[in-house]
């Protein structure tokens, strides 16, 4: 029986979605990326070799899966072509398996320039963006002035739209650095050249997904980043520029979210965050260092060290509720092996009520309140049967379920595909 399944990070990203795709790949026919740009990365191991993708769905490494970049993705064609070349080296030609929506918006060089210049010049709140133009590209999308993939194939329209965009962007860029303004002719030539290169991959994602549904195929909907970085529901303003929650599927693909049969949420057994922004449970001590080192916590896109802290059940339960999560995949529980005590945040002390905190995601002045559980010495790494887990580790998992209101259906116990306990298979087999 076919199934439409969403895969969503429940924290600030980097939860290990790539491995979960790996686990589900044998029963998936297609995968759709529905939001974000090349500002998030997923690390994959293909035939023992590491490869990092930022735009391509992690499912692209599985030759039986057709992959789509939906209209909600903002695309840097330079980045996309680079990843297609990398994919060719590792897994062969993907032309027959990759379709890019004609309605997707493009990241232009002026988006990247203004993004970097803005972040450099901020005297107050630094967002910690990757400087890859994602934010400005989404601003253009909302402002109804984006260059979309379809525009590449109408040179007259493309030139007019680029001229209109440069009226705005060259004016802004000049404020920071007059030497970085864009030349319309060079930019037009580059876009037309890229259009020819992109043509074999361009298609209609809505109709393709419809046809797959009619054929009773199973489809995975992959988000980038995590639910707490959703620009509307996350820790604003320290968020990404798109709906990284389940709500991004409808506008990002062209599919009603009510069609999703199963929503699988991914969470680490602790919490991490890259870049700026509030992080109530952050550990700036030897335990935080221990978790970071043992968990190899370095950003796949930025190379920046990830900030580490205890699991925050207040925020995790909010993500579960807002996204209708049916089951949780808990990753990296093995990183907690050997700790004498393990903590989970269950409440906050704050001048604001808990309801106001979750309404506004104002986390700057909150202090976490923890429950403390016994740690475990027995290694969880490589265990594949829940009954073989140390009882204290099992208590930790059961506590997460109770606090977050959803069952933990998969437990990742190590980096390899086979290092997993599957208690309930999301695809129903």
Secondary structure per residue as TSV (DSSP state, phi and psi in degrees):
chain	resnum	aa	ss	phi	psi
A	1	X	-	360.0	136.0
A	2	X	-	-76.2	159.7
A	3	X	-	-149.8	143.5
A	4	X	E	-103.2	119.9
A	5	X	E	-126.3	135.3
A	6	X	E	-103.5	144.9
A	7	X	E	-122.2	116.3
A	8	X	E	-134.3	128.3
A	9	X	E	-71.8	133.1
A	10	X	S	-96.7	-4.6
A	11	X	S	-115.3	-134.4
A	12	X	S	-99.8	29.4
A	13	X	S	91.2	176.4
A	14	X	-	65.4	27.6
A	15	X	S	-82.0	-10.8
A	16	X	-	103.1	36.7
A	17	X	H	-65.7	-31.7
A	18	X	H	-58.8	-41.7
A	19	X	H	-66.7	-36.6
A	20	X	H	-66.4	-40.0
A	21	X	H	-57.9	-41.8
A	22	X	H	-56.4	-44.4
A	23	X	H	-64.7	-36.5
A	24	X	H	-90.0	-10.1
A	25	X	G	-57.9	-32.2
A	26	X	G	-66.8	-18.8
A	27	X	G	-115.5	14.5
A	28	X	-	-110.4	136.4
A	29	X	S	-99.8	-26.8
A	30	X	E	-151.1	154.8
A	31	X	E	-137.1	138.1
A	32	X	E	-124.1	123.2
A	33	X	E	-88.2	127.2
A	34	X	-	-113.7	-5.7
A	35	X	S	-161.3	174.5
A	36	X	B	85.2	-179.5
A	37	X	-	-132.7	-146.3
A	38	X	T	-94.9	34.3
A	39	X	T	-100.7	6.9
A	40	X	S	-133.5	148.6
A	41	X	-	-130.4	152.8
A	42	X	E	-128.9	130.1
A	43	X	E	-93.4	128.3
A	44	X	E	-125.3	150.6
A	45	X	E	-110.1	115.5
A	46	X	E	-118.5	114.2
A	47	X	T	52.0	43.5
A	48	X	T	79.8	-1.0
A	49	X	E	-109.2	140.3
A	50	X	E	-85.6	134.3
A	51	X	E	-137.0	138.4
A	52	X	E	-116.2	123.1
A	53	X	E	-109.9	148.4
A	54	X	S	-118.7	-32.7
A	55	X	S	-108.5	-46.2
A	56	X	S	-65.3	138.2
A	57	X	-	-59.8	145.9
A	58	X	G	-62.5	-21.4
A	59	X	G	-65.6	-14.5
A	60	X	G	-61.2	-22.4
A	61	X	G	-73.5	-8.6
A	62	X	S	-106.0	114.9
A	63	X	T	-68.8	-10.1
A	64	X	T	-91.9	-2.0
A	65	X	-	-109.2	128.9
A	66	X	E	-87.6	138.2
A	67	X	E	-121.4	145.5
A	68	X	E	-131.2	143.1
A	69	X	E	-107.6	112.0
A	70	X	-	-78.3	176.9
A	71	X	T	-67.7	-17.7
A	72	X	T	-82.1	-7.0
A	73	X	B	-86.9	136.5
A	74	X	E	-98.7	128.7
A	75	X	E	-115.4	123.5
A	76	X	-	-88.5	115.0
A	77	X	H	-66.5	-32.3
A	78	X	H	-59.5	-46.9
A	79	X	H	-66.0	-41.3
A	80	X	H	-62.7	-46.5
A	81	X	H	-64.2	-36.5
A	82	X	H	-62.5	-42.6
A	83	X	H	-70.5	-36.2
A	84	X	H	-62.2	-39.6
A	85	X	H	-63.8	-42.8
A	86	X	H	-62.8	-42.3
A	87	X	H	-60.9	-40.2
A	88	X	H	-59.8	-40.8
A	89	X	H	-65.9	-36.2
A	90	X	H	-94.2	-38.6
A	91	X	H	-129.0	1.6
A	92	X	-	93.5	-171.1
A	93	X	-	-68.7	129.9
A	94	X	-	-112.1	9.9
A	95	X	G	-56.3	-38.6
A	96	X	G	-77.4	-10.7
A	97	X	G	-115.2	0.4
A	98	X	E	-120.3	126.6
A	99	X	E	-126.3	130.1
A	100	X	E	-106.7	128.3
A	101	X	E	-62.5	137.3
A	102	X	T	-64.2	-21.2
A	103	X	T	-93.2	-0.2
A	104	X	-	-68.9	144.3
A	105	X	E	-91.3	147.9
A	106	X	E	-102.6	141.6
A	107	X	-	-85.9	122.2
A	108	X	-	-101.3	162.1
A	109	X	H	-55.1	-33.2
A	110	X	H	-69.4	-27.2
A	111	X	H	-64.5	-42.6
A	112	X	H	-66.8	-43.9
A	113	X	H	-61.2	-48.0
A	114	X	H	-69.2	-33.2
A	115	X	H	-61.7	-47.8
A	116	X	H	-69.5	-40.5
A	117	X	H	-66.1	-40.4
A	118	X	H	-62.8	-48.6
A	119	X	H	-63.5	-38.1
A	120	X	H	-65.6	-32.9
A	121	X	H	-92.1	-5.7
A	122	X	-	-61.3	124.7
A	123	X	S	-96.9	-17.6
A	124	X	S	-109.5	-107.9
A	125	X	-	-76.1	117.4
A	126	X	-	-93.2	128.8
A	127	X	-	-83.3	-29.4
A	128	X	-	81.4	37.7
A	129	X	-	-69.3	164.3
A	130	X	-	-80.8	-7.7
A	131	X	S	69.2	28.1
A	132	X	S	-104.7	9.6
A	133	X	S	88.5	5.2
A	134	X	H	-65.1	-48.1
A	135	X	H	-58.4	-54.1
A	136	X	H	-59.8	-32.8
A	137	X	H	-66.3	-40.1
A	138	X	H	-70.2	-32.0
A	139	X	H	-61.0	-42.0
A	140	X	H	-65.6	-35.4
A	141	X	H	-63.4	-46.3
A	142	X	H	-68.8	-33.4
A	143	X	T	-80.8	2.3
A	144	X	T	63.1	36.5
A	145	X	-	-131.1	20.2
A	146	X	-	-68.3	150.6
A	147	X	-	-91.1	118.2
A	148	X	B	-100.5	165.6
A	149	X	G	-55.1	-41.9
A	150	X	G	-61.2	-29.5
A	151	X	G	-67.7	-23.4
A	152	X	G	-62.2	-22.5
A	153	X	G	-104.0	17.8
A	154	X	-	-135.7	86.2
A	155	X	H	-53.8	-36.2
A	156	X	H	-66.5	-47.6
A	157	X	H	-62.7	-41.6
A	158	X	H	-60.6	-45.2
A	159	X	H	-62.9	-43.4
A	160	X	H	-62.3	-43.0
A	161	X	H	-68.4	-37.6
A	162	X	H	-67.1	-40.4
A	163	X	H	-61.2	-42.5
A	164	X	H	-65.5	-39.3
A	165	X	H	-66.1	-40.9
A	166	X	H	-69.9	-26.5
A	167	X	H	-57.7	-38.1
A	168	X	H	-80.8	-52.4
A	169	X	H	-72.9	-38.6
A	170	X	H	-65.1	-33.3
A	171	X	H	-63.8	-44.0
A	172	X	H	-68.7	-44.7
A	173	X	H	-61.7	-37.7
A	174	X	H	-59.3	-31.5
A	175	X	H	-61.7	-31.8
A	176	X	H	-96.2	-44.6
A	177	X	-	-160.9	103.9
A	178	X	G	-66.2	-17.4
A	179	X	G	-79.9	-7.2
A	180	X	G	-103.5	9.2
A	181	X	-	-65.4	149.7
A	182	X	-	-88.0	146.0
A	183	X	-	-97.3	126.0
A	184	X	H	-59.6	-41.8
A	185	X	H	-67.8	-42.3
A	186	X	H	-63.3	-41.7
A	187	X	H	-67.5	-41.3
A	188	X	H	-63.5	-45.4
A	189	X	H	-59.3	-42.1
A	190	X	H	-64.2	-43.6
A	191	X	H	-62.5	-42.1
A	192	X	H	-68.3	-36.7
A	193	X	H	-65.5	-43.0
A	194	X	H	-68.2	-30.3
A	195	X	H	-58.6	-42.7
A	196	X	H	-64.9	-39.3
A	197	X	H	-69.0	-33.4
A	198	X	H	-81.0	-24.0
A	199	X	G	-47.7	-42.2
A	200	X	G	-64.2	-16.6
A	201	X	G	-102.2	-7.0
A	202	X	E	-80.8	136.9
A	203	X	E	-161.3	-170.0
A	204	X	-	-109.1	101.8
A	205	X	H	-68.8	-40.2
A	206	X	H	-57.9	-49.6
A	207	X	H	-68.1	-36.4
A	208	X	H	-63.4	-44.3
A	209	X	H	-65.5	-40.1
A	210	X	H	-57.9	-46.3
A	211	X	H	-63.3	-38.9
A	212	X	H	-64.1	-39.2
A	213	X	H	-62.0	-44.1
A	214	X	H	-61.6	-31.2
A	215	X	T	-87.3	6.7
A	216	X	T	65.0	38.2
A	217	X	-	-94.0	149.7
A	218	X	-	-86.7	132.4
A	219	X	E	-126.1	134.8
A	220	X	E	-105.6	133.2
A	221	X	E	-108.6	112.2
A	222	X	E	-101.2	126.8
A	223	X	-	-97.7	162.4
A	224	X	S	-105.2	168.2
A	225	X	S	56.0	-146.6
A	226	X	-	-144.9	169.1
A	227	X	G	-59.7	-31.7
A	228	X	G	-77.0	-3.6
A	229	X	G	-104.5	5.3
A	230	X	-	-59.7	132.7
A	231	X	T	-68.0	-17.9
A	232	X	T	-100.8	-38.2
A	233	X	T	-106.5	-6.8
A	234	X	S	-90.9	-163.9
A	235	X	S	-82.3	65.9
A	236	X	T	-59.0	137.3
A	237	X	T	-91.5	6.7
A	238	X	S	-86.9	68.2
A	239	X	S	-136.5	175.9
A	240	X	-	-86.1	-176.0
A	241	X	S	-105.8	17.7
A	242	X	S	-139.8	172.6
A	243	X	-	-81.0	93.6
A	244	X	-	-85.5	5.6
A	245	X	S	-91.6	-178.8
A	246	X	T	-59.5	-28.6
A	247	X	T	-63.7	-11.9
A	248	X	H	-76.4	-12.8
A	249	X	H	-67.4	-47.0
A	250	X	I	-59.1	-54.9
A	251	X	I	-76.7	-21.1
A	252	X	I	-87.3	-17.0
A	253	X	I	-120.4	-44.1
A	254	X	I	99.1	46.6
A	255	X	-	-145.3	133.3
A	256	X	-	-64.7	133.0
A	257	X	G	-64.1	-18.4
A	258	X	G	-69.5	-13.8
A	259	X	G	-79.8	-12.7
A	260	X	-	-68.8	125.2
A	261	X	S	-83.6	-33.1
A	262	X	E	-148.9	129.4
A	263	X	E	-110.6	112.0
A	264	X	E	-101.1	120.6
A	265	X	E	-100.5	139.0
A	266	X	E	-110.6	130.6
A	267	X	E	-140.9	141.0
A	268	X	E	-72.4	163.0
A	269	X	S	-75.8	-5.0
A	270	X	S	-137.7	-164.2
A	271	X	E	-127.7	146.4
A	272	X	E	-137.7	157.8
A	273	X	E	-151.7	137.2
A	274	X	-	-103.8	138.8
A	275	X	S	85.6	-159.4
A	276	X	S	-84.5	171.9
A	277	X	S	118.9	157.6
A	278	X	-	-66.1	145.8
A	279	X	-	-151.0	85.2
A	280	X	T	-55.7	-35.8
A	281	X	T	-99.1	13.3
A	282	X	B	-57.1	137.3
A	283	X	-	-107.8	115.5
A	284	X	-	-107.0	41.3
A	285	X	S	-132.4	-165.8
A	286	X	H	-68.6	-27.1
A	287	X	H	-69.8	-41.6
A	288	X	H	-60.7	-40.7
A	289	X	H	-65.2	-41.3
A	290	X	H	-60.0	-47.8
A	291	X	H	-62.9	-43.6
A	292	X	H	-62.0	-43.3
A	293	X	H	-71.6	-44.6
A	294	X	H	-70.1	-32.7
A	295	X	T	-89.8	2.7
A	296	X	T	49.0	54.2
A	297	X	-	-86.6	86.2
A	298	X	B	-133.1	133.6
A	299	X	-	-60.6	130.9
A	300	X	T	-67.6	-30.7
A	301	X	T	-89.8	-47.7
A	302	X	T	-92.7	-24.3
A	303	X	-	76.5	3.5
A	304	X	-	-78.7	145.2
A	305	X	B	-62.2	139.7
A	306	X	-	-85.1	138.1
A	307	X	E	-73.6	139.7
A	308	X	E	-122.6	148.9
A	309	X	E	-161.2	179.7
A	310	X	-	-71.3	158.2
A	311	X	E	-61.1	132.9
A	312	X	E	-105.7	99.4
A	313	X	H	-74.5	-20.0
A	314	X	H	-64.6	-51.3
A	315	X	H	-72.3	-36.6
A	316	X	H	-65.1	-43.2
A	317	X	H	-65.5	-32.6
A	318	X	H	-65.2	-43.6
A	319	X	H	-63.3	-40.4
A	320	X	H	-61.1	-45.7
A	321	X	H	-66.3	-49.2
A	322	X	H	-66.4	-25.1
A	323	X	T	-110.0	9.5
A	324	X	T	56.1	43.9
A	325	X	-	-68.1	128.1
A	326	X	S	-86.6	-31.7
A	327	X	E	-156.9	152.0
A	328	X	E	-109.3	137.9
A	329	X	E	-102.5	117.0
A	330	X	E	-97.1	117.8
A	331	X	E	-105.3	160.1
A	332	X	-	59.4	33.0
A	333	X	G	-64.5	-26.7
A	334	X	G	-65.3	-22.0
A	335	X	G	-66.0	-25.7
A	336	X	G	-85.3	-6.0
A	337	X	T	-54.6	135.0
A	338	X	T	92.4	-9.0
A	339	X	-	-76.4	138.7
A	340	X	S	-68.5	-40.8
A	341	X	E	-131.7	147.3
A	342	X	E	-126.2	132.7
A	343	X	E	-112.9	152.0
A	344	X	E	-132.8	131.0
A	345	X	E	-76.6	126.3
A	346	X	E	-117.9	-9.1
A	347	X	E	-165.9	171.7
A	348	X	E	-124.6	148.8
A	349	X	E	-101.4	124.3
A	350	X	-	-160.8	153.9
A	351	X	S	-62.5	-24.3
A	352	X	S	-89.9	155.2
A	353	X	-	-71.7	159.1
A	354	X	H	-60.7	-36.6
A	355	X	H	-63.7	-42.0
A	356	X	H	-68.2	-36.0
A	357	X	H	-61.0	-46.8
A	358	X	H	-75.2	-25.6
A	359	X	H	-70.2	-42.4
A	360	X	H	-103.7	-12.1
A	361	X	T	54.1	38.9
A	362	X	-	-87.4	96.3
A	363	X	-	-107.8	4.5
A	364	X	T	-62.9	-38.5
A	365	X	T	-106.8	18.7
A	366	X	-	-92.6	148.2
A	367	X	E	-118.6	128.7
A	368	X	E	-72.5	143.4
A	369	X	E	-110.4	128.9
A	370	X	E	-112.6	153.3
A	371	X	E	-104.3	149.3
A	372	X	E	-116.4	127.0
A	373	X	E	-112.4	155.5
A	374	X	E	-67.7	135.7
A	375	X	-	-78.5	-178.5
A	376	X	-	-136.7	142.3
A	377	X	-	-91.3	-33.0
A	378	X	S	-64.9	132.3
A	379	X	-	-67.7	136.2
A	380	X	-	-93.7	-14.1
A	381	X	T	-58.1	126.8
A	382	X	T	86.0	-5.5
A	383	X	-	-70.7	137.8
A	384	X	-	-121.1	-1.2
A	385	X	-	-124.7	126.9
A	386	X	G	-59.4	-34.9
A	387	X	G	-68.2	-16.0
A	388	X	G	-88.7	-6.5
A	389	X	S	-69.8	146.7
A	390	X	-	-55.4	140.3
A	391	X	H	-60.1	-33.3
A	392	X	H	-70.9	-34.5
A	393	X	H	-67.9	-38.4
A	394	X	H	-64.6	-38.4
A	395	X	H	-63.1	-40.0
A	396	X	H	-58.8	-46.7
A	397	X	H	-65.0	-43.8
A	398	X	H	-63.4	-35.2
A	399	X	H	-66.1	-40.8
A	400	X	H	-60.5	-43.1
A	401	X	H	-59.8	-47.3
A	402	X	H	-63.9	-40.6
A	403	X	H	-74.0	-31.2
A	404	X	H	-101.2	-11.5
A	405	X	T	75.8	25.3
A	406	X	S	-150.3	148.0
A	407	X	E	-73.4	145.1
A	408	X	E	-87.2	105.7
A	409	X	E	-94.5	-23.9
A	410	X	E	-134.4	138.0
A	411	X	E	-125.1	117.4
A	412	X	E	-84.9	125.1
A	413	X	-	-113.8	17.6
A	414	X	S	167.5	176.1
A	415	X	S	-76.9	-21.2
A	416	X	S	-79.1	155.1
A	417	X	T	-55.5	-41.1
A	418	X	T	-77.2	-9.2
A	419	X	-	-82.4	76.3
A	420	X	E	-158.3	144.2
A	421	X	E	-104.7	118.3
A	422	X	E	-106.5	107.8
A	423	X	S	-91.3	-29.3
A	424	X	S	-150.4	122.5
A	425	X	-	-85.3	120.3
A	426	X	T	-59.5	-26.2
A	427	X	T	-90.4	5.9
A	428	X	-	75.6	22.6
A	429	X	-	-118.3	360.0
